[in-house]
Amino acid sequence: MGCAPSIHVSHSGVIYCRDSEESNSPHQTTTISQGTTTLHGLFVKTDAADSIPSVLAYQSRQPPPSAGPRRKERRESGGASARSRTPHCCSVEAETQTSSSSAKASTAEVQVGPMRLTQYPIQVLLIFAKEDNQSNGFWWACDRAGYRCNVAWTLESALECFLDKHQEIIVIDHRNSKYFDAEDICRSIRATELSEHTVILAVVPRTSGDQEETSVLPLLDAGFDRQFMENSSVTACYNELVQIEHGEVRSLFKLRACNAVFTALDHCQEAVEITSEDHVIQYVNPAFERMMGYSKGELIGKELTELPKSDKNSADLLDNINTFIKKGKEWQGVYYARRKSGDSIQQHVKITPVVGQGGKIRHFVSLKRLHCTNENNKQLYKSHREDKYTGDNSQSESGSYKCKNRRKDSVDVKSITSQSSDAPSLQTRRYSSMARIHSMTIEAPITKVINIINAAQENSPITVAEALDRVLEILRTTELYSPQLGTKDEDPHTSDLVGGLMNDGLRRLSGNEYVFSKNMNLSHTHLPVPNTISDVPPCIAQLLDNEESWDFNIFELEAVTNKRPLVYLGLKVFARFGVSEFLNCSEATLRAWLQVIEANYHSSNSYHNSTHAADVLHATAFFLRKERVKGSLDHLDEVAALIAATIHDVDHPGRTNSFLCNAGSELAVLYNDTAVLESHHTALAFQLTTKDSKYNIFKNIDRNRYRTLRQAIIDMVLATEMTKHFEHVNKFVNSINKPMASEETSPHSEGSNTECTTNIKNFPDNQTLIKRMMIKCADVANPCRPLELCIEWAGRISEEYFAQTDEEKRQGLPVVMPVFDRNTCSIPKSQISFIDYFITDMFDAWDAFAHLPVLMQHLANNYKHWKTLDDLKCKSLRLPSENNN
């Protein structure tokens, strides 16, 4: 104001000029001079000022109505001319903070689809060879717009400033090449990665009226985005900068935000593929590369039609997909894709059309994940069919939810009756309402049962109606076939054994995960594998001569084959049933397949190893030779049963489903804690089989036969899961045993055995029940084997349960079967519980159908043996030596 400025000289000879009033006034400025004119009131760094920081900030004065007086004022206080400075002293930088235009400098929110972004004040870099009206015009335009402005005078200082500040707009003086090459500066900036989202403006000289306007192509080639015809008017500069901000800068800002989206896509677990409207691949993420076996370079730019397709998809499915996406509708369902290796994999796919400018489809986004379980496939297909006809997923889900709630509310008859004591008056109203709800066009069997009960209730006395209410309550449970156990104190062995085998294991402890490795070796020892069935070592061939007998000793075969009994027994059994002929595959292919399957059984398991698989295969083959079984099944059923027996426990980790669920294993997560091991056995077996044509036993059969065979194999292996044990047994008794007994006791039944098998063949559902029952009995036939074999199997399964209990305690997991503690367990008692609870009823039913007196005799003898040991309070497997006689 009225005070003289103070002058300080630094040790480097640079003069600092500062107003004597060190107030907080917004008009306060600071300048530095060393025999040069100060520019724009900015700090100027020269060679003599190396010790001064290269970035110095100040607060500018408010811009005047016109730039002229301000420039005059600054020149008068500057001293010498700007051109008198050292040519290469070049770094000039300033940051403006205005008061009148603070609103313009505030942050702004920008919407990019569902993303909400914050855009900070624009930063501008001015690169000029010297100060003149044009540089001043852009300076004050930035000031008016509320932009943060920096000024540089050489290439080096420009690059340094840009790498530090990352300005959105750069203005380069292209009017005179005397001081620097503007195009060279532009190329240097464009060479940095940070310049991708920067707009570079070239200030070009104004052309006279008689001159032809020059082409902008050289500027574009150099990296410039726009050109500005020389005009020092602050308004003209302001208009240009504001247009750039709302045009290119805003667009580049949105584009820059897409980096976050692509980073998310690169790290997500689902495979993502983006194609153009012409189905040209434009993007795939790493998860897609891993799933399909391709690299990005092999896919991007190619049309989808150029990639190999799986022949497992029906033409109707492909037409349906195209119909959906061409209409702009999202499609999702199950689809087979072919990997680079040639394998076909099943995927759950969601294809979403992306509508762009003009309302046209511009892209297709596909999300893919592996989909393995067969039951889930059916549910997805069903869901897709429903969506197809409703045309709206959300509406379909909403309707389903409403329907579900309506059923739930209406079925609760007991709650209705409890609201009033006037029960007879309520009867007609409540039961007719129930009947209406359950009178569907397509009725499930349980719905028909409920309808019958409702109809019976309408004309029944109140006591009968209340009893039927109780029946309805029981029918509403999902565990219709599972007996309810008493207290644990009654029989802890039975409770633990049944709970461990039938529990879905949904108890969780965080931080524990059980992982097991697959045994991928193709052989256990150096014992040569026979080239043909006749090329079997004599010692093995002699044992196999007795393989059709129920008393066949599988442990002797295990010993003589060095723990590879499955290949040898499989070759013999499969040849006897003509499996190679049915599948139209060579014996070499069948042999290689048996080797691969056996290699994926864990020989380290005491029970669930290839010897157990061979034992189940032997039992299945024995059952298939029984007259009534053989007469009830087709050749395809026989082949399916033998294959299912062979693969039914492949890659078993020696732990139960409950253990895997409690441990949070990868398999439990993959199969949603439902039939975890059984689903894994079937999925892995088919993956191994179709992986290589050398052991693909299905490669020569037609598609329809393969699908039928595959479904039968999957159904049988899933039937070995113990949680549905009683359901399978009761269905077999009610659908097979009881009708058969009724026919046999009928006075008019002549040749009932033949008629029975004929009737069974006429009902595929009954054939399914027989196959399930057959593999279930074969899987747990140990108590029906000769005593010596029964004792060995009991010891092996107990050791596996002991090992599981040990590991559960070691990992801090819930102990599924506490009685299987190797220090306290009574093996005889556990065998008695197993026979009483699982074996007796099932084999009684199976014997009634297949007629198996030998098995039932062994079962009785073995049960007596275990009872004797239990009475003697023995925990060992055998009687003391003095009682062996």
C-alpha positions, 0 to 999 in steps of 0.5 A: 500500500504506502509501504516500500517493498523489502528486498532480500538478496540470497546467497546465490545472488537471486533477488526476492522482492516482497511487499512489506505488508505481510498480510493475508490479503488476496492481492499479495504477490511475490516476485523473484528477479535477477536482472530480468523482468518478472513474468505474470507476477510468477516465480522465474527460475534461472541458472543462478537460482538452482537452489530455489525450488522449481515449483513455487506457488502464489495467489494471483490478483483478481483479473481486471476487466481487460488484460491490457492494464494488468500487463502494463502494470506488470511490465512496469514493475518488471525491469528489463525485457523478458527476452533478456533472460537466459535462453535456457532458463526456462521453468516457470510455474504458477498456480492460481486461486481466484476468489471471484471465480471460485465456483468455476474452480470447485469440483464437479460430479460427472456421471458415467453409466452407474459410476459417479466421478469427481472432476477436479479443476482443470489444469492447463500447461502453457508452452511458449517461447516468450511472453507476448499478448497470446500467452497473456491471453491464455493466462488470463483466460485460465484465470477467468475459467478457474483453471490451474495454470502452469507456464513453461518456456522450454521442452525440458521444463515442459516435460518436467512440469507435465510429468509432475502435474498431468495437465488435462490441456496443453497449449503449445506455441506453433507460430515460430520455429525460431525458438523451439520446435512445437511439433517436437515438443508435442511428440515428446509429450505424446511419448509419455503414457500419461498423455493418453487423456490430455488434449494438446492445442497448437497456436498457429499464426493467423493467415492473411486473406489471400493466403490458402489455409494450411492443412491440419494433417501435419499437426494431427500426425505430430499428436495435436488434437486441435489448432487455434488461430492466433488471437490474443483476446482473452474472451477468444482464448476463454471460449476455446478452453471452455469448449475443450473442457466440455468436449474433449476433456470431459470425454477423456475424463470419462474414458480415463475412469474406464481403467478402473472398470477394466481393472475390475474385469481383469481381476474378477473370477468370471470369464468375460468376453466382449464382442462387437455387434458383428460378433468380432471379439474385442476383449477377453479377461484373464479368467476367460484365457484360463478357462478356454486356454487361449491368449488374448492375442489369439482371440481379439480381432477374430470373429466368433465363427472362426473359433472351433465349436463344440458339437454338443450344443443343439441347433435349437439352442443356438437359434434360441440364443440368436433370437434372444440377443438380436432382439436386445434381450439378455440370454442365460443358460447352459452352453458347451464350449470347446477349449483350445485343447479340444475339450468340450466344457459345460458353461453357465453363460449370460449374454447381454446386448449393449445398446449404443447410439441410435438405439442399435446394439453395439456390443455383446457382453458374455459372462461365463463360468464352469457348470458341472452338476447335472441337476443344476443343469436341469434347473437352469434349463428349466429356468431359461424355458420359463424366462423365454415364455414370460419374457421378463426374469424379474416378473417371473421371479416375482410371480414365483415368489408370490406363488410360493408365499401363497402356498405356504400361507394356505397350507398351514391348516393347523394355524387356521383351525387354532384361530377359532373353536368353531371347527365344523363351520370352518371345515368347508371353507378351509378345505375347499380353499386348499383344494383350489390352490392345489388343483394345478394343471400339472400336479406332482404326486405329493400334490395329488396326495394332499388333494386326496387328503383335503377331499377326505377332510371335507366330509370327515368328523372333526377328530379325523380332520385333525388327524389328517391335519397332522398327516399334512404336517408330516408330508410338508417335511423334506425328510420323508424317508429318513427315520428319526433317531432317539437320543444319543445316549440310547446308542451312541455308535448308531447315532454317530455312524448314521449322523456321520454318513447321512449328515450334509455337514453344514456346520462351519468353522472359518479359516480351515480348508481341506485340500487333497491332491489327485494321483495322476500317475498311470500305474502304481508299480512296474507290473506290466499291463496285459495287451489283451485279456488273454495276455494276463500273468498266470497267477492273476489268470488263475485267481480270475477263474473264480471271479464269478463266485460271490466268495471271490477273494478280492484281497488276493487279487490286490496282492498279486496285482500290486494294488492294481486289481481294477484293471485286471478284473475290469478287463475280465468282467467287461469282456464277459458282458460285451462292453467293448462291443456295445461301445464299439471301442477297441480292447486297447481303448478299454484297457487304457481307460481302466488304467486312467480310472484306477490311477485316479484312485488313492492307493494311500486310502485304507478303504476307498481305493481301487480295491474297493472299486474292484469289489463293487464292480465284482458285486455288480457283475454278480447281481447282473447275472441273477435271472430277475435282474438280468431280465429286467434290464437292457444291455445299455443298463448293464454297461452303465452299471458296470461303468458306474461301479468302476468310477463310483469312488474315483479320486475319493480323498478318504474323508466323508462329505461332512468332513469336506463341508466342515473344512470348507474344501474346494469341492464342497464350495463347488458343489454347494455342500450337496452330494459333494463326493458323488458329484465329483466322482462322476464329473471327474470320470467323464472329464478323464474319459473325454480328455484323450481319444486314446482312452475315450470309450464313448468316442464311437457311440452316437449322441443319443445313446451316449446321453442315455448311457451318461444319465444312467451312470450319473444317476447310479453314482449319485445314488451311492450318497447316503443322505438319500439311503432310506428314500431309495430303499423305500421307493424300491420296496413300494414300487418293486417289492410290493407289486411283485409280492402282490402278483406272486400271491395272486391266484391267477398268476401263472408264470409271474416271474416272466410277467414281473420282469416284463412289467418292470421293463415297461416302466423305465422308472422301475429300471432306474430304481433297480439300478440304484438299489443294485449299486447301493447294495454292491457298494456296502456289501462287505457285511454280506461277504465271507467272514474273512473278507468282512473282517478285513473290510471292517478294519479298513473302513474303521482305520479310515474313520480313525484317520478322519477323526484324528485330522478333525481334532488336529485342525479344530474341526467338528468331530463328525463321528466321535465314537471312531476314536482309535483309542476307545472305539469298539469296531464290533459295536459299530458294525452291529449298528451299521448292519442294523440301521442300513444293511438288514432292510436293504438286503432283505428288499434286494434279496426278495427281488434278486433271490440271494440266499448266499449273501443272506447266509453270510450276513447272518453269520457275520452279524452273529460274529460281531455280536459275540465279540460285543458280548465279550467286550472285545474291541478287536476284530477277531475272537481270541485264539481259543475261540476261533474253532 
